[in-house]
Amino acid sequence: MSINAIEKALWQASINPALAQALREDADSYLSQYNIDDKERALVAGWQLRAMLDNGVHPMVLLMAYAAVNGPEAGMKYVEEIHKPQA
């Protein structure tokens, strides 16, 4: 898994509102700028939080990007998702 590329995409979206909007509105286009494969792109675009964590994405980077893209009120959904049992 291209952890560094995924984290870079998420980090940049978390600190730049225009990039957060781009990720929200057209995730595939936004993610095409990063060196990640189709499986990884699907994980990020589908906000498969538990799977990304299980594969090594840092939880704080993931939380910051998730909140930037989905709004601060999405925090509870993030908590629920990351506490789901591993598949």
Biotite code that builds the C-alpha atoms (Angstrom):
import biotite.structure as struc

atoms = struc.array([
    struc.Atom([0.000, 0.000, 0.000], chain_id="A", res_id=1, res_name="MET", atom_name="CA", element="C"),
    struc.Atom([1.249, 3.487, -0.885], chain_id="A", res_id=2, res_name="SER", atom_name="CA", element="C"),
    struc.Atom([0.827, 4.904, 2.610], chain_id="A", res_id=3, res_name="ILE", atom_name="CA", element="C"),
    struc.Atom([2.902, 8.020, 1.963], chain_id="A", res_id=4, res_name="ASN", atom_name="CA", element="C"),
    struc.Atom([0.948, 8.926, -1.172], chain_id="A", res_id=5, res_name="ALA", atom_name="CA", element="C"),
    struc.Atom([-2.402, 8.337, 0.537], chain_id="A", res_id=6, res_name="ILE", atom_name="CA", element="C"),
    struc.Atom([-1.363, 10.357, 3.562], chain_id="A", res_id=7, res_name="GLU", atom_name="CA", element="C"),
    struc.Atom([-0.095, 13.160, 1.325], chain_id="A", res_id=8, res_name="LYS", atom_name="CA", element="C"),
    struc.Atom([-3.426, 13.306, -0.529], chain_id="A", res_id=9, res_name="ALA", atom_name="CA", element="C"),
    struc.Atom([-5.352, 13.310, 2.743], chain_id="A", res_id=10, res_name="LEU", atom_name="CA", element="C"),
    struc.Atom([-3.046, 15.818, 4.445], chain_id="A", res_id=11, res_name="TRP", atom_name="CA", element="C"),
    struc.Atom([-3.212, 18.268, 1.570], chain_id="A", res_id=12, res_name="GLN", atom_name="CA", element="C"),
    struc.Atom([-7.021, 18.061, 1.555], chain_id="A", res_id=13, res_name="ALA", atom_name="CA", element="C"),
    struc.Atom([-7.077, 18.624, 5.309], chain_id="A", res_id=14, res_name="SER", atom_name="CA", element="C"),
    struc.Atom([-5.090, 21.869, 5.149], chain_id="A", res_id=15, res_name="ILE", atom_name="CA", element="C"),
    struc.Atom([-6.473, 23.351, 1.931], chain_id="A", res_id=16, res_name="ASN", atom_name="CA", element="C"),
    struc.Atom([-10.230, 23.961, 1.687], chain_id="A", res_id=17, res_name="PRO", atom_name="CA", element="C"),
    struc.Atom([-10.126, 24.006, -2.121], chain_id="A", res_id=18, res_name="ALA", atom_name="CA", element="C"),
    struc.Atom([-8.511, 20.569, -2.170], chain_id="A", res_id=19, res_name="LEU", atom_name="CA", element="C"),
    struc.Atom([-11.012, 19.280, 0.407], chain_id="A", res_id=20, res_name="ALA", atom_name="CA", element="C"),
    struc.Atom([-13.773, 20.441, -1.904], chain_id="A", res_id=21, res_name="GLN", atom_name="CA", element="C"),
    struc.Atom([-12.086, 18.754, -4.866], chain_id="A", res_id=22, res_name="ALA", atom_name="CA", element="C"),
    struc.Atom([-11.855, 15.478, -2.930], chain_id="A", res_id=23, res_name="LEU", atom_name="CA", element="C"),
    struc.Atom([-15.504, 15.795, -1.875], chain_id="A", res_id=24, res_name="ARG", atom_name="CA", element="C"),
    struc.Atom([-16.821, 16.617, -5.345], chain_id="A", res_id=25, res_name="GLU", atom_name="CA", element="C"),
    struc.Atom([-14.687, 14.368, -7.566], chain_id="A", res_id=26, res_name="ASP", atom_name="CA", element="C"),
    struc.Atom([-12.538, 12.006, -5.542], chain_id="A", res_id=27, res_name="ALA", atom_name="CA", element="C"),
    struc.Atom([-11.303, 10.048, -8.568], chain_id="A", res_id=28, res_name="ASP", atom_name="CA", element="C"),
    struc.Atom([-10.026, 13.162, -10.305], chain_id="A", res_id=29, res_name="SER", atom_name="CA", element="C"),
    struc.Atom([-8.427, 14.498, -7.134], chain_id="A", res_id=30, res_name="TYR", atom_name="CA", element="C"),
    struc.Atom([-6.764, 11.174, -6.294], chain_id="A", res_id=31, res_name="LEU", atom_name="CA", element="C"),
    struc.Atom([-5.467, 10.678, -9.848], chain_id="A", res_id=32, res_name="SER", atom_name="CA", element="C"),
    struc.Atom([-2.758, 13.227, -8.996], chain_id="A", res_id=33, res_name="GLN", atom_name="CA", element="C"),
    struc.Atom([-1.205, 10.838, -6.477], chain_id="A", res_id=34, res_name="TYR", atom_name="CA", element="C"),
    struc.Atom([0.754, 7.641, -6.970], chain_id="A", res_id=35, res_name="ASN", atom_name="CA", element="C"),
    struc.Atom([-1.866, 5.237, -5.638], chain_id="A", res_id=36, res_name="ILE", atom_name="CA", element="C"),
    struc.Atom([-3.364, 2.185, -7.292], chain_id="A", res_id=37, res_name="ASP", atom_name="CA", element="C"),
    struc.Atom([-7.035, 1.546, -8.073], chain_id="A", res_id=38, res_name="ASP", atom_name="CA", element="C"),
    struc.Atom([-7.657, -0.415, -4.871], chain_id="A", res_id=39, res_name="LYS", atom_name="CA", element="C"),
    struc.Atom([-6.174, 2.369, -2.761], chain_id="A", res_id=40, res_name="GLU", atom_name="CA", element="C"),
    struc.Atom([-8.116, 4.984, -4.696], chain_id="A", res_id=41, res_name="ARG", atom_name="CA", element="C"),
    struc.Atom([-11.344, 3.073, -3.960], chain_id="A", res_id=42, res_name="ALA", atom_name="CA", element="C"),
    struc.Atom([-10.510, 2.942, -0.235], chain_id="A", res_id=43, res_name="LEU", atom_name="CA", element="C"),
    struc.Atom([-9.988, 6.688, -0.067], chain_id="A", res_id=44, res_name="VAL", atom_name="CA", element="C"),
    struc.Atom([-12.853, 7.679, -2.374], chain_id="A", res_id=45, res_name="ALA", atom_name="CA", element="C"),
    struc.Atom([-15.235, 5.418, -0.437], chain_id="A", res_id=46, res_name="GLY", atom_name="CA", element="C"),
    struc.Atom([-13.921, 6.603, 2.939], chain_id="A", res_id=47, res_name="TRP", atom_name="CA", element="C"),
    struc.Atom([-13.267, 3.047, 4.036], chain_id="A", res_id=48, res_name="GLN", atom_name="CA", element="C"),
    struc.Atom([-11.797, 4.304, 7.275], chain_id="A", res_id=49, res_name="LEU", atom_name="CA", element="C"),
    struc.Atom([-11.246, 0.992, 9.075], chain_id="A", res_id=50, res_name="ARG", atom_name="CA", element="C"),
    struc.Atom([-9.526, -0.515, 6.033], chain_id="A", res_id=51, res_name="ALA", atom_name="CA", element="C"),
    struc.Atom([-7.225, 2.496, 5.651], chain_id="A", res_id=52, res_name="MET", atom_name="CA", element="C"),
    struc.Atom([-6.290, 2.348, 9.333], chain_id="A", res_id=53, res_name="LEU", atom_name="CA", element="C"),
    struc.Atom([-5.696, -1.400, 9.157], chain_id="A", res_id=54, res_name="ASP", atom_name="CA", element="C"),
    struc.Atom([-3.347, -0.802, 6.229], chain_id="A", res_id=55, res_name="ASN", atom_name="CA", element="C"),
    struc.Atom([-1.267, 1.776, 8.085], chain_id="A", res_id=56, res_name="GLY", atom_name="CA", element="C"),
    struc.Atom([-2.753, 5.195, 7.341], chain_id="A", res_id=57, res_name="VAL", atom_name="CA", element="C"),
    struc.Atom([-2.125, 7.415, 10.366], chain_id="A", res_id=58, res_name="HIS", atom_name="CA", element="C"),
    struc.Atom([-5.368, 7.954, 12.333], chain_id="A", res_id=59, res_name="PRO", atom_name="CA", element="C"),
    struc.Atom([-4.826, 11.687, 12.875], chain_id="A", res_id=60, res_name="MET", atom_name="CA", element="C"),
    struc.Atom([-4.197, 12.376, 9.188], chain_id="A", res_id=61, res_name="VAL", atom_name="CA", element="C"),
    struc.Atom([-7.303, 10.368, 8.378], chain_id="A", res_id=62, res_name="LEU", atom_name="CA", element="C"),
    struc.Atom([-9.410, 12.174, 10.989], chain_id="A", res_id=63, res_name="LEU", atom_name="CA", element="C"),
    struc.Atom([-8.275, 15.617, 9.840], chain_id="A", res_id=64, res_name="MET", atom_name="CA", element="C"),
    struc.Atom([-9.032, 14.872, 6.188], chain_id="A", res_id=65, res_name="ALA", atom_name="CA", element="C"),
    struc.Atom([-12.352, 13.220, 7.017], chain_id="A", res_id=66, res_name="TYR", atom_name="CA", element="C"),
    struc.Atom([-13.455, 16.285, 8.998], chain_id="A", res_id=67, res_name="ALA", atom_name="CA", element="C"),
    struc.Atom([-12.206, 18.696, 6.323], chain_id="A", res_id=68, res_name="ALA", atom_name="CA", element="C"),
    struc.Atom([-14.136, 16.900, 3.594], chain_id="A", res_id=69, res_name="VAL", atom_name="CA", element="C"),
    struc.Atom([-17.254, 15.846, 5.529], chain_id="A", res_id=70, res_name="ASN", atom_name="CA", element="C"),
    struc.Atom([-17.527, 18.646, 8.075], chain_id="A", res_id=71, res_name="GLY", atom_name="CA", element="C"),
    struc.Atom([-16.671, 18.684, 11.773], chain_id="A", res_id=72, res_name="PRO", atom_name="CA", element="C"),
    struc.Atom([-19.990, 17.071, 12.670], chain_id="A", res_id=73, res_name="GLU", atom_name="CA", element="C"),
    struc.Atom([-18.756, 13.902, 10.943], chain_id="A", res_id=74, res_name="ALA", atom_name="CA", element="C"),
    struc.Atom([-16.499, 13.179, 13.928], chain_id="A", res_id=75, res_name="GLY", atom_name="CA", element="C"),
    struc.Atom([-18.916, 10.706, 15.512], chain_id="A", res_id=76, res_name="MET", atom_name="CA", element="C"),
    struc.Atom([-19.212, 8.736, 12.275], chain_id="A", res_id=77, res_name="LYS", atom_name="CA", element="C"),
    struc.Atom([-15.415, 8.577, 12.151], chain_id="A", res_id=78, res_name="TYR", atom_name="CA", element="C"),
    struc.Atom([-15.298, 7.188, 15.698], chain_id="A", res_id=79, res_name="VAL", atom_name="CA", element="C"),
    struc.Atom([-17.989, 4.607, 14.916], chain_id="A", res_id=80, res_name="GLU", atom_name="CA", element="C"),
    struc.Atom([-16.210, 3.488, 11.753], chain_id="A", res_id=81, res_name="GLU", atom_name="CA", element="C"),
    struc.Atom([-12.776, 3.073, 13.264], chain_id="A", res_id=82, res_name="ILE", atom_name="CA", element="C"),
    struc.Atom([-14.172, 1.013, 16.117], chain_id="A", res_id=83, res_name="HIS", atom_name="CA", element="C"),
    struc.Atom([-15.790, -1.536, 13.844], chain_id="A", res_id=84, res_name="LYS", atom_name="CA", element="C"),
    struc.Atom([-14.219, -4.984, 14.183], chain_id="A", res_id=85, res_name="PRO", atom_name="CA", element="C"),
    struc.Atom([-11.574, -5.904, 11.649], chain_id="A", res_id=86, res_name="GLN", atom_name="CA", element="C"),
    struc.Atom([-12.913, -7.767, 8.633], chain_id="A", res_id=87, res_name="ALA", atom_name="CA", element="C"),
])
